[in-house]
């Protein structure tokens, strides 16, 4: 599964280090998430979806709709 976290990060001009600090993890670990070498924990997917104002489904590549569903 190709995650979209690298594209989202680069679109907003953040570094891996900045996002890793937001998630409270090592930059090297975050880099492995971006490369697909480690599975992204669901709690991180939720935090990143909130951070980027998108849905977990978009981050995980389940949907191509970037905007989250609004009630």
Secondary structure, DSSP 8 states (H G I E B T S, - for coil): ---SHHHHHHHTT--HHHHHHHHTS-HHHHHHHHHTSS---HHHHHHHHHHHTS-HHHHHTS-S--S----
